[in-house]
Structures are given as C-alpha cells and as structure tokens.
Amino acid sequence: MNEIIGLFFITVGLFFDFFGCLGLVRLPDVYNRLQASTKSVTLGTCSILFGLFLFKGFTAAGIKALLGILFLILTAPVAAHALSRSAHKMGVGLCKESVCDEYAKEKK
C-alpha cells in the first residue's frame, strides 16, 4: 500500500515540476519566473521526496528524504525573496502587464 501512495506522490511531484519548469520558460519577467519556480517546483520536489520516503520508510534514504524536504521548505522561499529583492534593486523592470510594484513604494 505504501508503494502505491508513494508512486502517487512521485507522479504528482513530477507533474508540478514539469509545470514549474514550463513556467520558467513561458513567463515574461524574472519576478513571475521566481514565483513559478518557488511555488510549483518546491511543492513538486517535496512531493517526490515524500514519495521516496514512503518507498524506503525509516531507513537512511528515507530520513535523508525527510531532511531534504525540511531544507527545501526552509530555504527556497528565502532564496526567492532575496533574488527578487536584489533584482529590483538592480533595476530589473516588471513586465508591462504588471499592475502593482510593492518594492517601489518602499523606496519612496
């Protein structure tokens, strides 16, 4: 039963990773691309690692998968925020369809 549930999580993770990578290619600016990579790829990779944990159980590989999930959840949002803030400070503009720039309000 754990193998079936693990395979389900791995499949869902691959689905999210695929669409996150597609967002990196298709979205118009760096801020939207960071959104795609942070949300969907993090969820997809955590899902794949959780599926691996369900396959392996509480072995060395399973514990490493859980630690990988924890590390990814703690570091990915912080890294995306740092990248977007530094891109804005360097003058990288938003796409023309953007309607709100919260960082520009902080500069004033």
Backbone as ProteinMPNN parsed JSONL, in Angstrom:
{"seq_chain_A": "MNEIIGLFFITVGLFFDFFGCLGLVRLPDVYNRLQASTKSVTLGTCSILFGLFLFKGFTAAGIKALLGILFLILTAPVAAHALSRSAHKMGVGLCKESVCDEYAKEKK", "coords_chain_A": {"N_chain_A": [[0.821, -1.203, 0.0], [1.974, 1.237, 0.762], [3.705, 1.606, -1.355], [2.046, 2.197, -3.514], [0.853, 4.606, -2.724], [3.18, 6.111, -2.457], [4.065, 6.091, -5.131], [1.988, 7.591, -6.223], [2.475, 10.137, -5.022], [4.975, 10.686, -6.129], [4.313, 10.863, -8.83], [2.557, 13.071, -8.815], [4.39, 14.978, -7.954], [6.19, 15.028, -10.127], [4.466, 16.081, -12.03], [3.996, 18.693, -10.995], [6.649, 19.656, -11.014], [7.192, 19.615, -13.768], [5.364, 21.567, -14.766], [6.257, 23.763, -13.347], [8.817, 24.111, -14.443], [8.035, 24.638, -17.043], [6.792, 27.089, -16.599], [9.054, 28.608, -16.028], [10.115, 28.927, -18.529], [8.071, 30.104, -20.037], [6.95, 32.387, -18.756], [6.86, 36.035, -18.436], [8.73, 37.821, -17.031], [11.441, 38.199, -14.608], [10.389, 38.14, -12.04], [7.907, 36.851, -12.17], [8.844, 34.398, -13.032], [10.356, 33.586, -10.855], [8.287, 33.213, -9.06], [6.956, 31.022, -10.211], [8.965, 29.065, -10.076], [9.493, 28.903, -7.323], [7.04, 28.221, -6.05], [5.752, 25.978, -7.484], [7.835, 24.183, -8.189], [9.073, 23.728, -5.741], [6.966, 22.521, -4.304], [6.6, 20.293, -5.955], [9.11, 18.961, -5.829], [9.272, 18.435, -3.098], [7.111, 16.702, -2.906], [7.992, 14.545, -4.465], [10.193, 13.732, -2.919], [8.835, 12.998, -0.586], [7.361, 10.857, -1.55], [9.483, 9.128, -2.073], [10.296, 8.731, 0.555], [8.076, 7.291, 1.484], [8.412, 4.959, 0.015], [10.91, 3.974, 0.962], [10.785, 4.091, 3.754], [11.706, 4.302, 7.253], [14.537, 4.278, 6.806], [18.03, 4.965, 6.071], [17.981, 6.345, 3.638], [15.307, 7.204, 3.575], [15.139, 8.933, 5.801], [16.95, 10.872, 4.977], [15.521, 11.878, 2.823], [13.358, 13.081, 4.145], [14.769, 15.054, 5.56], [15.708, 16.493, 3.397], [13.293, 17.542, 2.427], [12.612, 19.24, 4.569], [14.805, 21.038, 4.5], [14.438, 22.151, 1.953], [11.934, 23.426, 2.179], [12.545, 25.348, 4.057], [14.547, 26.91, 2.851], [13.998, 27.623, 0.121], [11.862, 29.649, -0.203], [13.112, 31.84, 1.05], [15.405, 32.222, -0.491], [14.241, 32.867, -2.98], [12.964, 35.258, -2.326], [15.18, 36.863, -1.694], [16.481, 36.907, -4.173], [14.534, 38.196, -5.792], [14.312, 40.67, -4.542], [16.92, 41.691, -4.795], [17.08, 41.789, -7.58], [15.196, 43.754, -8.11], [16.38, 45.939, -6.847], [18.588, 46.237, -8.476], [17.449, 47.264, -10.701], [15.925, 45.798, -12.497], [13.189, 45.609, -14.51], [9.585, 45.297, -14.216], [7.2, 43.281, -16.042], [5.132, 44.612, -18.685], [2.46, 44.098, -18.191], [2.14, 44.032, -15.475], [0.595, 45.237, -12.521], [1.068, 46.204, -9.998], [3.602, 47.388, -7.849], [5.157, 46.717, -5.17], [7.678, 46.987, -4.007], [8.621, 49.378, -5.066], [7.144, 51.229, -3.679], [8.338, 51.118, -1.194], [10.762, 52.347, -1.623], [10.23, 55.029, -1.724]], "CA_chain_A": [[0.0, 0.0, 0.0], [2.861, 2.398, 0.783], [4.288, 1.792, -2.679], [1.047, 2.844, -4.369], [0.75, 6.007, -2.283], [4.451, 6.725, -2.83], [4.041, 6.315, -6.577], [1.076, 8.714, -6.447], [3.166, 11.372, -4.663], [6.033, 10.92, -7.109], [3.648, 11.304, -10.054], [2.106, 14.457, -8.583], [5.594, 15.801, -7.913], [6.662, 15.207, -11.5], [3.503, 16.98, -12.661], [4.29, 20.054, -10.541], [7.964, 20.046, -11.512], [7.077, 19.898, -15.197], [4.717, 22.855, -14.996], [7.147, 24.798, -12.831], [9.841, 24.343, -15.465], [7.35, 25.294, -18.156], [6.632, 28.482, -16.188], [10.342, 29.288, -16.162], [10.343, 29.219, -19.939], [6.977, 30.847, -20.663], [6.531, 33.619, -18.087], [7.524, 37.17, -19.087], [9.833, 38.517, -16.363], [12.142, 37.453, -13.569], [9.558, 38.019, -10.842], [6.95, 35.771, -12.427], [9.596, 33.147, -13.106], [10.663, 33.197, -9.477], [7.036, 32.706, -8.477], [6.725, 29.675, -10.743], [9.952, 28.116, -9.569], [9.392, 28.73, -5.88], [5.808, 27.532, -5.648], [5.464, 24.66, -8.044], [8.973, 23.275, -8.139], [9.245, 23.332, -4.347], [5.924, 21.543, -3.983], [6.861, 19.08, -6.716], [10.272, 18.262, -5.301], [8.894, 17.897, -1.779], [6.234, 15.559, -3.138], [8.831, 13.435, -4.91], [10.951, 13.258, -1.765], [7.918, 12.304, 0.32], [7.103, 9.568, -2.182], [10.66, 8.311, -1.805], [10.221, 8.329, 1.966], [7.088, 6.222, 1.614], [9.005, 3.74, -0.531], [12.041, 3.493, 1.743], [10.48, 4.015, 5.186], [12.651, 4.957, 8.157], [15.916, 3.878, 6.554], [18.891, 6.132, 5.877], [17.489, 7.098, 2.477], [14.048, 7.839, 3.947], [15.433, 10.061, 6.691], [17.564, 11.913, 4.145], [14.446, 12.483, 2.039], [12.645, 13.992, 5.052], [15.636, 16.203, 5.805], [15.69, 17.279, 2.161], [12.029, 18.29, 2.422], [12.736, 20.315, 5.553], [15.755, 22.017, 3.976], [13.841, 22.825, 0.796], [10.859, 24.308, 2.646], [13.126, 26.478, 4.791], [15.468, 27.749, 2.082], [13.526, 28.081, -1.189], [11.208, 30.959, -0.172], [14.079, 32.881, 1.421], [16.252, 32.47, -1.664], [13.445, 33.565, -3.996], [12.763, 36.629, -1.876], [16.454, 37.57, -1.838], [16.715, 37.135, -5.602], [13.619, 39.2, -6.333], [14.654, 41.974, -3.97], [18.15, 42.189, -5.415], [16.771, 42.134, -8.968], [14.502, 45.048, -8.114], [17.356, 46.974, -6.502], [19.47, 46.419, -9.629], [16.706, 47.967, -11.744], [15.239, 44.911, -13.432], [11.814, 46.063, -14.55], [8.48, 44.363, -14.298], [6.609, 43.224, -17.381], [4.184, 45.706, -18.879], [1.147, 43.709, -17.69], [2.117, 44.119, -14.011], [-0.221, 46.362, -12.066], [1.439, 46.649, -8.661], [5.017, 47.269, -7.52], [5.251, 46.994, -3.742], [9.031, 47.422, -3.659], [8.789, 50.789, -5.425], [6.538, 52.015, -2.591], [9.304, 51.152, -0.098], [11.858, 53.273, -1.962], [9.811, 56.427, -1.515]], "C_chain_A": [[0.867, 1.269, 0.0], [3.471, 2.666, -0.583], [3.32, 2.504, -3.615], [0.911, 4.319, -4.009], [2.035, 6.754, -2.632], [4.531, 7.022, -4.315], [3.108, 7.471, -6.945], [1.776, 10.043, -6.147], [4.28, 11.695, -5.657], [5.437, 11.423, -8.423], [3.164, 12.747, -9.936], [3.302, 15.399, -8.565], [6.171, 16.049, -9.291], [5.768, 16.158, -12.282], [3.811, 18.436, -12.283], [5.65, 20.529, -11.038], [7.929, 20.394, -12.996], [6.461, 21.271, -15.442], [5.497, 24.016, -14.389], [8.252, 25.128, -13.819], [9.242, 25.002, -16.701], [7.116, 26.778, -17.845], [7.925, 29.266, -16.283], [10.615, 29.695, -17.603], [9.314, 30.219, -20.477], [6.656, 32.199, -20.013], [7.415, 34.8, -18.489], [8.706, 37.788, -18.355], [10.377, 37.685, -15.207], [11.271, 37.227, -12.341], [8.51, 36.916, -11.004], [7.652, 34.426, -12.494], [10.002, 32.661, -11.72], [9.433, 32.634, -8.78], [6.786, 31.27, -8.928], [7.705, 28.678, -10.143], [9.796, 27.883, -8.079], [8.172, 27.91, -5.497], [5.734, 26.108, -6.176], [6.642, 23.703, -7.958], [9.253, 22.841, -6.705], [8.213, 22.292, -3.951], [6.174, 20.228, -4.706], [8.024, 18.281, -6.159], [9.99, 17.69, -3.924], [7.98, 16.681, -1.928], [7.019, 14.337, -3.599], [9.629, 12.86, -3.742], [10.066, 12.531, -0.757], [7.527, 10.941, -0.24], [8.266, 8.613, -1.989], [10.677, 7.833, -0.362], [9.21, 7.204, 2.161], [7.598, 4.9, 1.052], [10.033, 3.143, 0.432], [11.746, 3.331, 3.23], [11.537, 4.737, 6.01], [14.049, 4.354, 8.031], [16.751, 5.143, 6.391], [18.407, 6.991, 4.706], [16.189, 7.83, 2.804], [14.245, 9.049, 4.847], [16.076, 11.197, 5.914], [16.517, 12.611, 3.278], [13.646, 13.464, 2.905], [13.475, 15.231, 5.368], [15.728, 17.102, 4.57], [14.429, 18.121, 2.037], [12.123, 19.481, 3.364], [13.66, 21.42, 5.043], [15.153, 22.821, 2.834], [12.753, 23.813, 1.221], [11.423, 25.531, 3.368], [13.933, 27.418, 3.896], [14.9, 28.313, 0.784], [12.788, 29.429, -1.134], [12.162, 32.101, 0.169], [14.966, 33.231, 0.227], [15.487, 33.224, -2.744], [13.21, 35.015, -3.604], [14.048, 37.445, -2.039], [16.755, 37.862, -3.301], [15.806, 38.215, -6.169], [13.937, 40.588, -5.788], [15.925, 42.54, -4.602], [17.931, 42.531, -6.886], [16.081, 43.488, -9.047], [15.47, 46.175, -7.784], [18.326, 47.244, -7.65], [18.749, 47.062, -10.803], [16.045, 47.076, -12.776], [13.753, 45.252, -13.383], [10.796, 44.937, -14.574], [7.967, 44.317, -15.729], [5.512, 44.29, -17.476], [2.792, 45.378, -18.368], [1.032, 43.808, -16.165], [1.373, 45.368, -13.572], [0.222, 46.919, -10.728], [2.924, 46.403, -8.432], [5.19, 47.68, -6.062], [6.641, 47.468, -3.334], [9.258, 48.883, -4.005], [8.185, 51.689, -4.353], [7.499, 52.133, -1.43], [10.433, 52.142, -0.364], [11.52, 54.713, -1.635], [9.764, 56.812, -0.078]], "O_chain_A": [[0.543, 2.25, -0.67], [3.727, 3.817, -0.937], [3.739, 3.33, -4.426], [0.861, 5.177, -4.89], [1.982, 7.908, -3.057], [5.01, 8.083, -4.716], [3.397, 8.238, -7.864], [1.678, 10.98, -6.939], [4.497, 12.861, -5.986], [6.0, 12.315, -9.057], [3.343, 13.545, -10.856], [3.23, 16.504, -9.104], [6.597, 17.164, -9.594], [6.249, 16.946, -13.096], [3.878, 19.306, -13.152], [5.791, 21.683, -11.441], [8.564, 21.356, -13.428], [6.982, 22.052, -16.239], [5.402, 25.142, -14.877], [8.586, 26.296, -14.012], [9.888, 25.838, -17.333], [7.23, 27.623, -18.733], [7.907, 30.46, -16.585], [11.278, 30.702, -17.854], [9.655, 31.084, -21.284], [6.128, 33.08, -20.691], [8.579, 34.61, -18.842], [9.632, 38.253, -19.02], [9.851, 36.622, -14.876], [11.415, 36.205, -11.669], [8.263, 36.144, -10.077], [7.101, 33.418, -12.053], [9.99, 31.46, -11.448], [9.532, 31.686, -8.001], [6.446, 30.407, -8.119], [7.319, 27.577, -9.75], [9.956, 26.752, -7.619], [8.28, 26.988, -4.689], [5.662, 25.151, -5.405], [6.452, 22.52, -7.678], [9.634, 21.693, -6.476], [8.553, 21.287, -3.327], [5.979, 19.159, -4.128], [7.936, 17.06, -6.029], [10.422, 16.581, -3.613], [8.078, 15.734, -1.148], [6.74, 13.218, -3.167], [9.729, 11.642, -3.594], [10.498, 11.556, -0.143], [7.378, 9.978, 0.513], [8.062, 7.42, -1.767], [11.023, 6.686, -0.08], [9.462, 6.268, 2.92], [7.251, 3.834, 1.562], [10.021, 1.939, 0.685], [12.386, 2.521, 3.901], [12.184, 5.668, 5.53], [14.664, 3.97, 9.026], [16.247, 6.254, 6.552], [18.424, 8.219, 4.782], [15.99, 8.96, 2.357], [13.587, 10.074, 4.67], [15.778, 12.365, 6.165], [16.622, 13.812, 3.028], [13.298, 14.553, 2.448], [12.938, 16.337, 5.436], [15.815, 18.324, 4.689], [14.481, 19.27, 1.599], [11.756, 20.598, 3.001], [13.332, 22.602, 5.144], [15.339, 24.035, 2.759], [12.667, 24.915, 0.678], [10.85, 26.619, 3.3], [13.991, 28.617, 4.169], [15.299, 29.406, 0.382], [13.073, 30.291, -1.965], [12.033, 33.203, -0.365], [15.241, 34.404, -0.027], [16.039, 34.135, -3.362], [13.252, 35.904, -4.454], [14.0, 38.595, -2.477], [17.233, 38.947, -3.633], [16.256, 39.06, -6.942], [13.837, 41.576, -6.515], [15.995, 43.731, -4.906], [18.54, 43.474, -7.391], [16.355, 44.277, -9.951], [15.391, 47.252, -8.376], [18.831, 48.358, -7.783], [19.383, 47.377, -11.809], [15.642, 47.559, -13.834], [13.135, 45.188, -12.32], [11.104, 43.792, -14.905], [8.261, 45.203, -16.531], [5.034, 44.797, -16.462], [2.004, 46.293, -18.129], [-0.065, 43.68, -15.623], [1.508, 46.429, -14.181], [-0.206, 48.01, -10.35], [3.446, 45.343, -8.777], [5.351, 48.863, -5.761], [6.771, 48.27, -2.41], [10.012, 49.566, -3.312], [8.667, 52.802, -4.142], [7.491, 53.149, -0.734], [10.994, 52.712, 0.572], [12.395, 55.516, -1.312], [9.43, 57.952, 0.245]]}, "name": "protein", "num_of_chains": 1, "seq": "MNEIIGLFFITVGLFFDFFGCLGLVRLPDVYNRLQASTKSVTLGTCSILFGLFLFKGFTAAGIKALLGILFLILTAPVAAHALSRSAHKMGVGLCKESVCDEYAKEKK"}
